[in-house]
Amino acid sequence: MTDSSFRLGYVPGVTPAKWARIWAERLPRTPIELIQVAAADAVTLVHDAGADAALVRLPIDRTGLHAIPLYVEQTVVVVPKDHVVTAVEEVALDDLADELILHPHDDVLEWERPLPGRVIDERPATTAAAIELVAMGTGLLVVPMSLARLHHRKDLTFRPLLEAPSSQVALAWPEGAESSLVEEFVGIVRGRTANSTRGSRPEPEPKKAEPKKQQNRPQQKKGSVPKGPTPKRKYRRR
């Protein structure tokens, strides 16, 4: 018999596999359900109770939500493998001054300054569509490294982009919804051990019935006669 499941939303590029594996080890009777959601829809998913919590990209509207930052991603520029920038290990924003840059509508980076290079007016609908255009030689694309890896192609590569805005991943869940399952997952992403006082103990595995032990009896040698009391000899009078 299983308990109710824990539903975890996650945005593209974020990989919850490690945390899901730890969850399965600690709570084997409570399934974890992974729900991929577009970055722009992640907060709505949580507010509408479509997930108990979600791995999102900051910034978000935190109204009615708890959010704990988890890690910051490196920003990269995606280019064709034969592009000139592949000759260096890292790229500066000024190095892209003469390049055509694609700016998809689902861009997850918060640019406080203008994008580098010459931004193409016609914006692709999605990052996936922008990747296709990079492969066609239309322009370059700036994204978090996880998205570059998610949309990996053999004819494309990427380089770290210095001075560019970064993407921060966080765990978000509704205020007032601090259930034991949510607290357990918060503990997992924060690295708490299974025996931490703030986390629940692992669910016990059902015990298997042990076979009854048989009493050891002394084994008789083949052809031997069981030992018994020595018979008394009777003496006759002469």
KOLMIKE-869803 format. One record per residue: x, y, z of N, C-alpha, C, O, CB in turn. Coordinates in steps of 0.001 Angstrom, whole numbers, padded with zeros to 6 digits, always signed. Glycine has a CB too. Layout:
N
XYZXYZXYZXYZXYZ
...
This chain:
238
+000852-001193+000000+000000+000000+000000+000887+001244+000000+001878+001282+000730-000964+000005+001234
+000559+002262-000799+001358+003475-000886+000601+004649-000292-000629+004672-000284+001742+003767-002339
+001363+005638+000213+000754+006860+000703+000515+007790-000478+000870+007457-001609+001644+007540+001780
-000091+008965-000226-000324+009931-001286+001011+010392-001851+002008+010445-001131-001144+011131-000769
+001033+010727-003142+002285+011088-003802+002666+012535-003512+001840+013330-003065+002174+010869-005309
+003933+012866-003775+004427+014235-003685+004674+014719-005103+005443+014105-005842+005731+014329-002809
+004022+015829-005496+004106+016328-006867+005098+017481-006930+004940+018493-006247+002715+016777-007380
+006121+017311-007759+007170+018315-007883+007229+018842-009307+007489+018084-010242+008529+017735-007470
+006991+020126-009476+007149+020760-010775+008602+021178-010981+009319+021442-010015+006212+021975-010905
+009033+021237-012237+010397+021700-012517+010439+022306-013908+009751+021848-014821+011426+020536-012395
+011253+023338-014059+011339+024060-015325+012403+023418-016207+013275+022714-015698+011658+025558-015087
+012351+023644-017523+013334+023047-018433+014770+023398-018036+015063+024527-017643+013068+023507-019866
+015641+022421-018146+017044+022615-017795+017385+022161-016392+018514+021748-016126+017405+024047-017945
+016417+022234-015495+016640+021791-014112+016477+020278-014057+015521+019733-014609+015650+022497-013117
+017402+019602-013397+017352+018135-013325+017133+017703-011875+018065+017745-011071+018663+017502-013894
+015910+017289-011534+015609+016881-010155+015926+015425-009860+015556+014925-008798+014167+017131-009861
+016604+014724-010775+016798+013275-010637+017503+012894-009337+017102+011931-008684+017594+012748-011815
+018550+013633-008948+019295+013295-007730+018393+013372-006514+018394+012467-005679+020499+014230-007552
+017622+014449-006408+016741+014621-005249+015605+013601-005268+015180+013116-004220+016167+016047-005218
+015117+013281-006463+014056+012269-006569+014571+010903-006124+013834+010124-005518+013521+012188-008018
+015833+010614-006423+016418+009334-006017+016538+009249-004493+016245+008211-003899+017803+009144-006672
+016970+010345-003866+017068+010363-002402+015682+010212-001784+015511+009508-000788+017739+011672-001912
+014693+010880-002381+013314+010760-001901+012868+009298-001927+012303+008798-000954+012360+011627-002758
+013122+008624-003033+012693+007227-003173+013364+006329-002139+012774+005348-001686+013002+006714-004584
+014600+006665-001765+015304+005872-000757+014725+006094+000636+014642+005167+001443+016791+006212-000761
+014325+007340+000907+013847+007664+002259+012357+007387+002444+011920+007005+003530+014126+009120+002567
+011588+007579+001384+010144+007374+001482+009683+006439+000366+008997+006880-000555+009386+008729+001409
+010039+005181+000429+009729+004249-000663+008238+004023-000881+007830+003593-001961+010385+002933-000396
+007414+004307+000137+005974+004085-000010+005228+005346-000440+004005+005327-000583+005397+003573+001292
+005965+006450-000647+005344+007703-001083+005954+008102-002422+007044+008674-002435+005537+008838-000018
+005302+007829-003540+005871+008142-004857+006072+009647-005041+005311+010453-004505+004962+007600-005968
+007098+010013-005798+007296+011404-006185+006944+011532-007660+007457+010786-008494+008764+011876-005907
+006076+012473-007975+005614+012696-009350+006289+013950-009895+006114+015034-009340+004054+012832-009412
+007061+013814-010979+007777+014936-011579+006963+015526-012719+006531+014810-013623+009164+014493-012082
+006756+016847-012670+005924+017537-013658+006750+018644-014309+007071+019639-013659+004629+018122-012999
+007096+018479-015591+007834+019546-016276+006866+020649-016686+005769+020377-017173+008591+018993-017521
+007287+021900-016483+006431+023049-016764+007301+024169-017324+008463+024308-016941+005665+023518-015478
+006742+024963-018228+007471+026105-018777+007811+027081-017654+007049+027220-016697+006641+026811-019884
+008951+027753-017770+009397+028658-016711+008345+029717-016389+008165+030082-015227+010702+029333-017115
+007652+030208-017410+006650+031251-017195+005404+030738-016485+004635+031531-015941+006258+031863-018513
+005193+029424-016482+003975+028851-015893+004215+028163-014557+003275+027638-013959+003363+027866-016849
+005442+028157-014081+005767+027396-012869+005051+027940-011637+004528+027164-010837+007268+027408-012631
+005020+029253-011477+004362+029849-010306+002865+029576-010329+002272+029267-009295+004619+031365-010254
+002258+029687-011499+000823+029404-011620+000520+027960-011257-000493+027676-010617+000333+029698-013042
+001392+027051-011662+001200+025636-011338+001130+025431-009831+000293+024669-009345+002334+024787-011934
+002000+026103-009092+002017+025957-007633+000797+026624-007009+000162+026048-006126+003306+026557-007046
+000463+027834-007459-000699+028544-006915-001992+027771-007152-002887+027781-006307-000807+029937-007535
-002093+027106-008292-003316+026368-008638-003326+024944-008085-004184+024140-008450-003479+026323-010145
-002382+024634-007212-002300+023312-006576-002050+022201-007588-002410+021047-007355-003580+023020-005808
-001429+022555-008718-001050+021523-009678+000204+020781-009264+000526+019727-009812-000848+022130-011036
+000916+021347-008280+002110+020713-007724+002242+021148-006276+001803+022236-005905+003393+021082-008541
+002842+020301-005466+003062+020639-004054+004212+021629-003897+004237+022417-002952+003349+019371-003238
+005153+021585-004821+006292+022497-004836+006864+022483-006244+006514+021623-007053+007379+022094-003770
+007751+023441-006540+008325+023494-007886+009731+024067-007841+010035+024948-007037+007440+024333-008823
+010581+023551-008717+011913+024097-008936+011786+025149-010025+011476+024821-011171+012952+022977-009328
+012022+026411-009679+011750+027541-010564+013031+028335-010795+014055+028103-010151+010645+028451-009973
+012944+029274-011727+014055+030197-011966+013667+031565-011421+012602+032092-011743+014413+030280-013490
+014536+032132-010598+014309+033472-010066+014705+034511-011111+015554+034243-011960+015104+033686-008754
+014091+035705-011055+013107+036150-010072+011692+035684-010414+011363+035445-011576+013135+037662-009962
+010861+035560-009370+009448+035247-009540+008644+036174-008639+009198+036822-007751+009153+033746-009213
+007355+036232-008867+006463+036942-007956+006269+036046-006734+005641+034992-006833+005080+037298-008645
+006801+036455-005593+006772+035605-004398+005514+035784-003562+005430+035246-002458+007974+035888-003545
+004548+036519-004059+003313+036710-003304+002655+035366-003010+002335+034611-003928+002344+037623-004076
+002453+035070-001728+001818+033816-001335+002708+032601-001457+002231+031468-001393+000609+033601-002147
+004017+032831-001636+004934+031701-001828+006129+031790-000887+006577+032878-000525+005418+031649-003280
+006629+030639-000504+007961+030526+000084+008912+030184-001057+008531+029475-001989+008012+029435+001238
+010137+030679-000993+011130+030343-002021+012515+030346-001391+012908+031314-000741+011066+031346-003218
+013245+029265-001587+014622+029196-001085+015564+029007-002275+015428+028034-003017+014791+028028-000043
+016521+029927-002470+017488+029786-003563+018358+028548-003353+018748+028242-002226+018373+031048-003673
+018658+027843-004435+019445+026611-004361+020830+026758-004986+021830+026415-004356+018700+025484-005042
+020898+027262-006213+022198+027418-006868+022073+028408-008022+020974+028721-008479+022732+026050-007377
+023232+028894-008482+023302+029848-009593+023963+029165-010781+024968+028472-010627+024089+031138-009187
+023397+029361-011961+023931+028727-013173+024856+029655-013954+024687+030875-013950+022790+028274-014071
+025829+029056-014618+026710+029774-015533+025947+030100-016816+025218+029259-017343+027985+028941-015845
+026119+031323-017312+025514+031721-018583+026509+031467-019717+027707+031702-019561+025084+033219-018550
+026010+030990-020849+026875+030657-021985+026296+031246-023265+025135+031651-023308+027041+029120-022122
+027120+031286-024301+026658+031666-025632+026746+030433-026520+027793+029790-026601+027502+032855-026219
+025647+030108-027182+025573+028940-028063+025943+029370-029477+025393+030337-030005+024146+028294-028032
+026889+028638-030091+027407+029015-031409+027602+027761-032256+027675+026659-031713+028745+029801-031280
+027688+027914-033588+028080+026777-034432+029504+026339-034088+030314+027149-033636+027976+027146-035939
+029802+025069-034301+031113+024533-033921+032277+025190-034657+033402+025204-034158+031144+023052-034173
+032007+025736-035849+033090+026364-036607+033143+027876-036405+033826+028572-037157+032935+026054-038083
+032435+028396-035404+032418+029844-035162+033749+030293-034569+034432+029518-033899+031250+030230-034218
+034113+031548-034819+035401+032075-034386+035548+032079-032869+036670+031951-032379+035589+033473-034918
+034466+032221-032104+034598+032313-030645+035001+030982-030013+035387+030950-028845+033289+032790-030034
+034919+029894-030761+035317+028598-030204+036829+028502-030008+037325+027543-029417+034842+027468-031113
+037558+029501-030509+039016+029501-030358+039433+029895-028941+040591+029712-028566+039653+030454-031372
+038496+030435-028149+038818+030859-026782+038000+030044-025784+036991+029434-026138+038548+032380-026594
+038457+030046-024522+037772+029292-023473+036582+030053-022908+035584+029442-022527+038739+028954-022356
+036675+031385-022849+035610+032233-022325+035402+033410-023261+036315+033844-023964+035940+032724-020892
+034166+033916-023250+033810+035012-024153+033338+036204-023320+032574+036034-022370+032703+034569-025169
+033788+037399-023669+033320+038625-023024+032160+039202-023816+032018+038932-025009+034464+039662-022900
+031335+039997-023153+030192+040604-023844+030652+041428-025045+030009+041416-026094+029387+041488-022876
+031759+042137-024888+032250+042977-025986+032675+042153-027196+032697+042666-028314+033419+043827-025513
+033014+040878-026986+033406+040022-028107+032239+039746-029050+032441+039335-030193+033969+038708-027589
+031015+039974-028567+029821+039709-029380+029255+040979-030014+028147+040968-030551+028750+039045-028529
+030010+042061-029952+029495+043361-030412+029009+043333-031856+028032+044006-032184+030567+044418-030269
+029660+042580-032717+029292+042554-034135+028448+041340-034513+028165+041129-035692+030537+042579-034984
+028044+040541-033527+027291+039315-033804+025782+039558-033780+025285+040412-033046+027658+038235-032789
+025066+038787-034600+023605+038794-034554+023159+037904-033386+023610+036766-033258+022989+038296-035918
+022281+038427-032550+021858+037727-031337+020357+037438-031392+019551+038312-031709+022202+038561-030076
+020006+036201-031080+018601+035783-031009+018080+035987-029586+018779+035707-028612+018441+034291-031443
+016842+036480-029480+016256+036745-028158+014865+036103-028087+013871+036760-028393+016168+038290-027879
+014783+034823-027685+013488+034132-027660+012536+034723-026621+012965+035342-025647+013693+032650-027379
+011246+034522-026846+010228+035056-025932+010267+034380-024569+009813+034964-023584+008844+034896-026539
+010795+033171-024489+010859+032485-023194+012229+032631-022525+012621+031797-021709+010531+031008-023373
+012950+033695-022879+014262+033945-022273+014118+034020-020751+013235+034713-020247+014889+035260-022829
+014985+033305-020013+014889+033261-018552+015906+034180-017880+015955+034241-016652+015084+031835-018061
+016707+034887-018650+017705+035794-018090+017128+037193-017928+016376+037667-018779+018955+035835-018979
+017486+037850-016827+017035+039215-016563+018153+040180-016958+019154+040313-016254+016638+039400-015056
+017965+040847-018090+018979+041757-018606+018739+043172-018077+017738+043802-018418+018980+041749-020147
+019663+043672-017240+019560+045047-016751+020179+046026-017750+019938+047231-017679+020247+045182-015378
+020955+045512-018655+021577+046308-019708+021141+045713-021039+020647+044586-021066+023149+046331-019574
+021306+046430-022140+020921+045873-023446+021669+044582-023745+022803+044392-023307+021184+046892-024560
+021025+043703-024490+021679+042463-024897+022919+042786-025727+022966+043825-026386+020704+041561-025700
+023916+041916-025703+025121+042173-026496+024839+042014-027985+023854+041393-028386+026254+041229-026073
+025727+042590-028797+025621+042413-030243+024442+043141-030860+023912+044103-030304+025521+040963-030564
+024047+042652-032029+022915+043236-032769+021739+042270-032664+021727+041217-033302+023288+043515-034283
+020761+042639-031858+019624+041754-031584+018695+041720-032793+018302+042763-033316+018852+042221-030317
+018351+040522-033227+017431+040340-034355+016021+040715-033912+015554+040260-032868+017471+038870-034886
+015345+041540-034701+014017+042043-034317+012990+040923-034165+012206+040922-033216+013523+043046-035347
+012993+039987-035083+012016+038895-035022+012458+037876-033974+013473+037198-034136+011853+038214-036416
+011682+037782-032904+012064+036926-031775+011470+035525-031921+010273+035398-032178+011608+037555-030449
+012266+034482-031765+011737+033109-031779+010780+032913-030601+010921+033557-029561+012897+032064-031719
+009816+032026-030774+008830+031781-029715+009455+031089-028515+009101+031378-027372+007676+030941-030249
+010379+030181-028771+010961+029381-027690+012473+029269-027844+013038+029569-028895+010332+027981-027660
+013104+028830-026767+014544+028574-026805+014870+027459-027788+015880+027516-028490+015065+028214-025407
+014011+026444-027838+014226+025334-028776+014236+025835-030215+015057+025400-031022+013140+024259-028600
+013321+026749-030535+013275+027312-031887+014520+028155-032161+015039+028155-033277+012002+028164-032076
+014993+028865-031151+016195+029683-031312+017424+028810-031568+018299+029180-032351+016418+030556-030070
+017489+027664-030912+018599+026731-031132+018636+026285-032593+019707+026184-033191+018472+025502-030200
+017470+026022-033157+017397+025621-034568+017950+026728-035464+018632+026452-036451+015937+025289-034967
+017654+027974-035117+018136+029102-035919+019651+029274-035783+020318+029668-036740+017421+030397-035501
+020191+028983-034609+021649+029027-034446+022298+027999-035371+023311+028281-036010+022053+028761-032964
+021711+026813-035436+022245+025756-036303+022181+026155-037776+023001+025708-038578+021474+024451-036084
+021207+026994-038132+021068+027456-039517+021990+028629-039826+022072+029071-040972+019626+027855-039794
+022689+029138-038803+023598+030255-039020+022933+031608-038945+023512+032601-039385+024254+030114-040334
+021720+031676-038394+020982+032944-038335+021569+033886-037297+021616+035097-037517+019512+032689-038025
+022013+033350-036176+022544+034186-035100+023020+033329-033945+023024+032101-034030+021488+035182-034616
+023427+033991-032848+023893+033305-031650+022837+033425-030552+021912+034231-030654+025252+033885-031174
+022986+032612-029499+021982+032578-028435+022667+032555-027075+023623+031809-026864+021054+031349-028594
+022172+033376-026157+022695+033427-024790+021677+032786-023851+020531+033228-023777+023002+034900-024357
+022100+031739-023132+021199+030989-022245+021979+030446-021045+023209+030432-021072+020510+029823-023016
+021280+029997-019987+021961+029255-018924+022551+027958-019483+022021+027391-020439+020984+028946-017757
+023640+027500-018888+024323+026316-019400+023408+025093-019453+023514+024287-020377+025535+026011-018544
+022513+024944-018478+021643+023761-018458+020730+023710-019675+020417+022625-020166+020804+023744-017185
+020299+024870-020169+019454+024887-021367+020275+024588-022615+019781+023954-023547+018752+026245-021513
+021519+025038-022638+022397+024697-023764+022612+023187-023825+022648+022602-024908+023758+025429-023642
+022755+022563-022663+022928+021108-022626+021630+020384-022959+021644+019348-023624+023429+020667-021252
+020515+020928-022500+019221+020307-022778+018962+020229-024276+018432+019232-024767+018097+021083-022090
+019333+021280-025004+019090+021345-026451+020365+021043-027253+020572+021589-028337+018548+022734-026834
+021196+020183-026712+022481+019872-027352+022302+019325-028766+021417+018513-029035+023256+018865-026507
+023165+019792-029654+023239+019295-031032+024712+019076-031372+025591+019765-030854+022563+020298-032048
+024965+018102-032253+026345+017785-032619+027020+018914-033385+028245+019036-033366+026381+016521-033445
+026218+019746-034065+026814+020813-034870+026943+022132-034108+027362+023141-034676+025991+021030-036117
+026582+022124-032819+026666+023344-032006+027534+023101-030778+027733+021963-030352+025255+023817-031578
+028046+024191-030220+028770+024135-028956+028489+025426-028196+027711+026260-028659+030309+023933-029184
+029114+025596-027034+028890+026826-026266+030146+027190-025496+031023+026358-025267+027694+026664-025298
+030212+028466-025098+031319+028979-024302+030753+029838-023168+029756+030534-023363+032312+029801-025187
+031383+029797-021974+030950+030671-020881+031009+032134-021306+031955+032564-021967+031819+030445-019631
+029982+032893-020916+029894+034309-021279+030083+035149-020020+029248+035116-019115+028525+034635-021967
+031173+035897-019964+031494+036712-018795+030636+037968-018747+030238+038506-019780+032972+037089-018800
+030354+038431-017520+029623+039679-017268+028162+039612-017690+027474+040633-017693+030296+040819-017986
+027686+038440-018043+026274+038296-018418+025445+037988-017174+025977+037457-016199+026092+037176-019487
+024153+038311-017192+023310+037951-016043+023238+036439-015894+023310+035707-016881+021889+038539-016198
+023097+035980-014674+023028+034539-014416+021608+034146-014026+020769+034997-013731+024025+034132-013302
+021360+032859-014033+020044+032331-013665+020163+031600-012334+021043+030759-012152+019485+031381-014772
+019268+031929-011405+019274+031291-010091+018066+030373-009960+016934+030779-010224+019276+032350-008964
+018313+029138-009552+017246+028148-009382+016837+028110-007916+017683+028164-007024+017704+026735-009866
+015528+028016-007675+015003+028009-006308+013890+026981-006186+013310+026550-007183+014489+029410-005908
+013600+026595-004950+012450+025742-004656+011353+026626-004088+011579+027367-003132+012823+024586-003657
+010157+026549-004679+009027+027370-004238+007846+026491-003870+007608+025461-004500+008622+028373-005330
+007103+026905-002841+005884+026193-002447+004938+027195-001779+005393+028242-001319+006211+024990-001479
+003648+026905-001715+002673+027874-001204+002842+028150+000286+003179+027252+001058+001268+027378-001467
+002609+029393+000681+002581+029726+002105+001402+029012+002761+000328+028897+002170+002484+031269+002319
+001608+028541+003969+000548+027835+004679+000386+026398+004252-000557+025731+004677-000737+028541+004491
+001288+025903+003417+001188+024514+002940+002407+023715+003371+002926+022888+002623+001045+024471+001402
+002858+023984+004611+004054+023302+005104+003697+021898+005604+003726+021637+006807+004720+024125+006235
+003370+021018+004695+003059+019637+005062+004348+018894+005384+005443+019380+005101+002285+018921+003925
+004210+017717+005977+005395+016920+006302+006152+016523+005043+007376+016388+005070+004998+015669+007091
+005425+016332+003924+006090+015958+002675+006907+017125+002119+008024+016933+001640+005054+015495+001635
+006345+018333+002186+007086+019512+001728+008329+019707+002595+009417+019960+002079+006188+020781+001769
+008164+019589+003906+009308+019743+004808+010381+018695+004518+011576+018978+004592+008852+019640+006271
+009942+017491+004191+010901+016432+003873+011702+016792+002627+012919+016604+002604+010178+015087+003671
+011036+017310+001582+011753+017645+000352+012660+018851+000568+013763+018899+000022+010764+017924-000790
+012214+019821+001353+013077+020959+001676+014357+020462+002341+015451+020938+002036+012340+021969+002600
+014212+019508+003243+015386+018939+003893+016310+018241+002916+017531+018313+003054+014966+017976+004960
+015738+017567+001932+016552+016855+000938+017371+017835+000099+018573+017637-000084+015657+015996+000022
+016732+018891-000413+017462+019834-001270+018482+020642-000469+019451+021156-001028+016481+020782-001972
+018260+020751+000841+019223+021469+001688+020337+020557+002194+021257+021005+002879+018505+022104+002872
+020244+019276+001851+021315+018361+002206+021226+017764+003583+022213+017230+004087+022583+019043+002084
+020057+017838+004212+019918+017215+005525+019968+015702+005398+019510+015133+004408+018608+017651+006199
+020528+015065+006406+020595+013609+006405+019257+013021+006810+018380+013722+007316+021700+013116+007344
+019112+011723+006581+017846+011058+006903+017545+011099+008389+016377+011079+008778+017873+009619+006430
+018580+011157+009238+018383+011142+010690+018372+012532+011301+018427+012671+012522+019459+010322+011343
+018301+013571+010461+018242+014936+010976+016984+015123+011801+015938+014553+011492+018289+015959+009828
+017087+015923+012850+015925+016149+013716+014840+016934+013009+013682+016893+013424+016341+016880+014979
+015192+017658+011936+014199+018445+011215+013590+017680+010056+012670+018169+009400+014817+019721+010709
+014093+016496+009804+013530+015678+008733+012891+014449+009319+013228+014043+010431+014602+015286+007710
+011983+013856+008597+011350+012643+009101+012294+011470+008944+013176+011477+008086+010026+012370+008373
+012102+010467+009775+012924+009266+009680+012510+008459+008458+011356+008538+008035+012804+008411+010964
+013419+007692+007886+013065+006862+006729+011931+005913+007068+011833+005415+008189+014279+006069+006242
+011077+005671+006085+009981+004742+006297+010537+003338+006478+011372+002897+005688+008983+004788+005122
+010082+002627+007515+010609+001272+007721+010137+000326+006644+008980+000360+006226+010200+000741+009083
+011054-000523+006199+010675-001553+005237+009929-002655+005977+010273-002965+007118+011926-002123+004495
+008908-003259+005354+008197-004351+006010+009135-005505+006318+009941-005914+005483+007041-004833+005141
+009012-006029+007556+009894-007120+007968+009476-008430+007323+008289-008735+007203+009896-007264+009490
+010465-009189+006914+010201-010494+006322+010205-011550+007422+011015-011499+008347+011251-010831+005227
+009294-012501+007308+009217-013570+008298+010464-014432+008222+010852-014890+007147+007954-014427+008088
+011085-014649+009369+012298-015455+009398+011938-016925+009568+011037-017246+010342+013236-014992+010531
+012613-017816+008871+012322-019248+009013+012653-019726+010414+013632-019288+011019+013107-020067+007978
+011822-020632+010924+012044-021166+012260+013328-021995+012274+013605-022778+011365+010834-022018+012718
+014087-021793+013327+015334-022543+013449+015054-023931+014015+014312-024073+014987+016341-021787+014344
+015640-024937+013413+015487-026298+013906+016545-026582+014966+017695-026155+014859+015586-027315+012748
+016119-027315+015989+017059-027659+017042+018103-028634+016506+017787-029608+015823+016323-028262+018254
+019333-028341+016833+020416-029209+016378+020441-030499+017192+020514-030463+018420+021772-028484+016481
+020382-031595+016529+020466-032895+017193+021782-033561+016813+022243-033442+015678+019258-033801+016811
+022371-034249+017752+023650-034914+017416+023442-035959+016341+022516-036766+016418+024276-035569+018665
+024293-035943+015351+024175-036887+014246+024858-038204+014603+025943-038227+015184+024784-036297+012960
+024201-039281+014246+024763-040606+014486+025581-041038+013283+025240-040782+012128+023652-041634+014783
+026685-041710+013616+027500-042229+012526+026816-043437+011919+026091-044181+012580+028917-042593+013015
+027075-043598+010646+026446-044705+009935+026881-046033+010537+028072-046306+010684+026792-044656+008440
+025887-046860+010883+026167-048184+011415+026443-048196+012898+026698-049262+013460+027318-048774+010703
+026402-047052+013555+026673-047009+014985+025418-047304+015770+024305-047126+015275+027239-045655+015388
+025599-047750+016976+024476-048069+017860+024333-046949+018856+025325-046480+019415+024678-049433+018584
+023117-046515+019085+022933-045416+020033+023468-045797+021399+023285-046917+021874+021453-045028+020134
+024130-044841+022011+024674-045098+023333+023581-045086+024379+022668-044262+024327+025740-044076+023677
+023673-045993+025319+022725-046044+026416+023441-046445+027678+024665-046573+027675+021580-047011+026114
+022720-046646+028751+023373-047043+030001+024007-048424+029864+023408-049314+029259+022364-047035+031165
+025194-048620+030408+025903-049913+030337+025182-050946+031194+024982-050719+032387+027383-049764+030803
+024782-052099+030601+024045-053100+031393+024933-053714+032472+026117-053970+032251+023492-054210+030477
+024336-053946+033652+025077-054560+034758+025239-056055+034521+024322-056738+034067+024363-054307+036103
+026435-056541+034844+026702-057975+034675+026163-058745+035886+026255-058296+037028+028233-058237+034495
+025611-059892+035600+025117-060776+036666+026136-061893+036884+026561-062553+035936+023705-061371+036307
+026522-062095+038146+027495-063136+038485+026782-064318+039114+025917-064144+039972+028582-062592+039441
+027142-065508+038691+026578-066740+039266+027499-067272+040359+028724-067215+040252+026365-067821+038165
+026880-067782+041397+027664-068415+042455+028077-069808+042032+027307-070545+041414+026872-068470+043769
+029280-070148+042369+029789-071474+042051+029614-072389+043238+029983-073561+043174+031259-071412+041635
